[in-house]
Amino acid sequence: MANEENTDGSAWPLPKFRFEVDLGDGLRNVAFQEVSGLDVENQIIEYRNSNSPLFSTEEVPGIVKYGNVTMKRGVFTNDSTFWNWYDQIKMNTITRGTIFIKLLDEAGETTMQWRLDNAWPTKITSTDLKSDGNEVAVDTLEIAHEQLIVTNG
């Protein structure tokens, strides 16, 4: 049950439908339909101390592994920004950048932020085409990164 004395709204979970993505390099506040894959995990190392009286292993944290972030956005006329960014991989001159994903409140202020360091596009999936479809054309961009930092406010 929510605390009825709390009047600042912090007792309620944040809605996830209002967000913006800052890709840097002139790509500020890019509108995406969906962002997913903001996860991090530690690999597990099994270890047994040589003088342990127990005949079993301990599990200790190992190397941190970050999943790729997937972003979906509508296709616009004469907009090949993502394809141009992806084409840099072919020439082995990829520009790694910092991406900010911001969850916004009702007033448009940042309530939570995910920062992806050393990010670069690893995969682009273009929209599927159907003669009997009536959906919006959507491209999917997959981003690899080396660190995920979450901040509030």
C-alpha positions as CSV (number, residue, x, y, z in Angstrom):
1,M,0.0,0.0,0.0
2,A,1.3,3.4,-0.9
3,N,2.3,5.9,1.7
4,E,-0.5,8.4,1.7
5,E,1.6,11.1,3.5
6,N,4.0,11.2,0.6
7,T,3.0,14.1,-1.6
8,D,6.0,14.4,-4.0
9,G,5.0,11.3,-6.1
10,S,8.1,9.3,-5.2
11,A,5.9,6.4,-3.9
12,W,4.8,5.5,-7.5
13,P,6.9,3.8,-10.1
14,L,8.0,5.9,-13.1
15,P,6.2,5.5,-16.4
16,K,8.5,4.3,-19.2
17,F,6.9,5.8,-22.2
18,R,8.6,9.2,-22.2
19,F,12.3,9.1,-22.9
20,E,14.9,10.6,-25.2
21,V,18.2,9.4,-26.6
22,D,21.3,11.6,-27.1
23,L,23.7,9.9,-29.5
24,G,26.2,12.8,-29.5
25,D,27.9,14.4,-32.6
26,G,24.9,16.5,-33.5
27,L,22.3,13.7,-33.0
28,R,20.6,15.1,-29.9
29,N,17.2,14.1,-28.7
30,V,16.7,11.4,-31.4
31,A,13.2,10.0,-31.2
32,F,13.1,6.2,-30.8
33,Q,10.0,4.0,-30.5
34,E,11.7,1.5,-28.2
35,V,15.0,1.0,-26.3
36,S,15.8,-2.4,-24.8
37,G,18.8,-4.4,-23.6
38,L,20.0,-2.1,-20.8
39,D,21.6,-4.9,-18.8
40,V,24.8,-5.8,-17.1
41,E,26.0,-9.1,-15.6
42,N,29.0,-10.5,-13.8
43,Q,30.5,-13.7,-15.0
44,I,30.8,-16.3,-12.3
45,I,34.2,-17.7,-11.4
46,E,34.2,-21.0,-9.4
47,Y,37.0,-21.1,-7.0
48,R,38.1,-23.5,-4.3
49,N,40.5,-22.3,-1.7
50,S,43.2,-24.9,-1.1
51,N,42.8,-24.9,2.7
52,S,39.0,-25.0,2.7
53,P,37.5,-27.7,4.9
54,L,34.6,-27.9,2.5
55,F,34.9,-30.1,-0.5
56,S,33.1,-27.5,-2.8
57,T,33.8,-24.4,-4.7
58,E,32.9,-20.8,-3.9
59,E,31.4,-18.5,-6.5
60,V,33.1,-15.1,-6.9
61,P,32.3,-12.3,-9.3
62,G,34.4,-12.2,-12.5
63,I,34.5,-10.0,-15.6
64,V,31.5,-7.7,-16.1
65,K,29.6,-8.3,-19.4
66,Y,27.3,-5.7,-21.0
67,G,24.6,-6.7,-23.4
68,N,24.0,-4.9,-26.7
69,V,21.4,-2.2,-26.6
70,T,18.7,-2.3,-29.2
71,M,16.9,0.8,-30.4
72,K,13.9,1.0,-32.8
73,R,12.9,4.1,-34.7
74,G,10.8,5.1,-37.6
75,V,12.2,5.4,-41.1
76,F,12.2,9.0,-42.4
77,T,12.6,10.4,-46.0
78,N,16.3,11.2,-46.9
79,D,17.6,10.2,-43.4
80,S,20.5,7.8,-43.7
81,T,22.3,8.9,-40.5
82,F,22.5,5.4,-39.0
83,W,23.6,3.8,-42.2
84,N,26.4,6.4,-42.6
85,W,27.5,5.7,-39.0
86,Y,27.5,2.0,-39.7
87,D,29.4,2.4,-43.0
88,Q,32.4,3.7,-41.0
89,I,32.9,0.1,-39.7
90,K,33.7,-1.0,-43.2
91,M,36.6,1.5,-43.4
92,N,37.8,0.5,-39.9
93,T,37.5,4.1,-38.8
94,I,34.6,3.7,-36.4
95,T,34.0,6.6,-34.1
96,R,33.1,5.4,-30.6
97,G,30.9,7.8,-28.6
98,T,28.9,8.3,-25.5
99,I,25.2,7.7,-25.6
100,F,22.7,9.0,-23.0
101,I,19.3,7.5,-22.6
102,K,17.1,9.6,-20.4
103,L,13.8,8.7,-18.7
104,L,11.7,11.9,-18.4
105,D,8.9,12.9,-16.0
106,E,5.7,14.7,-16.9
107,A,7.5,18.1,-17.0
108,G,10.2,16.7,-19.4
109,E,12.9,16.7,-16.7
110,T,15.4,13.8,-16.5
111,T,14.5,11.4,-13.7
112,M,16.9,8.6,-14.6
113,Q,19.8,8.3,-17.1
114,W,21.7,5.5,-18.6
115,R,25.1,6.3,-20.1
116,L,26.8,4.0,-22.6
117,D,30.5,4.5,-22.9
118,N,32.5,3.8,-26.0
119,A,29.4,2.9,-28.0
120,W,29.3,2.0,-31.7
121,P,26.7,0.4,-34.0
122,T,27.2,-3.3,-34.5
123,K,24.0,-4.1,-36.4
124,I,21.2,-2.4,-38.4
125,T,18.1,-4.3,-39.4
126,S,16.0,-2.5,-41.9
127,T,12.2,-2.7,-41.9
128,D,10.3,-5.6,-43.4
129,L,8.1,-4.7,-46.4
130,K,4.6,-6.1,-46.9
131,S,2.2,-5.1,-49.6
132,D,-0.8,-5.7,-47.3
133,G,0.7,-4.1,-44.2
134,N,-0.3,-0.7,-42.7
135,E,2.4,-0.3,-40.1
136,V,5.1,2.4,-39.9
137,A,8.5,1.4,-41.4
138,V,10.9,0.8,-38.5
139,D,14.7,0.4,-38.5
140,T,16.4,-1.4,-35.6
141,L,19.9,-0.3,-34.5
142,E,22.0,-2.5,-32.2
143,I,24.7,-0.7,-30.2
144,A,27.7,-2.4,-28.5
145,H,29.3,-0.6,-25.6
146,E,31.9,-1.1,-22.9
147,Q,30.3,0.4,-19.8
148,L,26.8,1.2,-18.5
149,I,26.4,3.8,-15.8
150,V,23.0,4.6,-14.3
151,T,22.4,8.0,-12.5
152,N,19.2,9.5,-11.0
153,G,18.0,13.0,-11.5
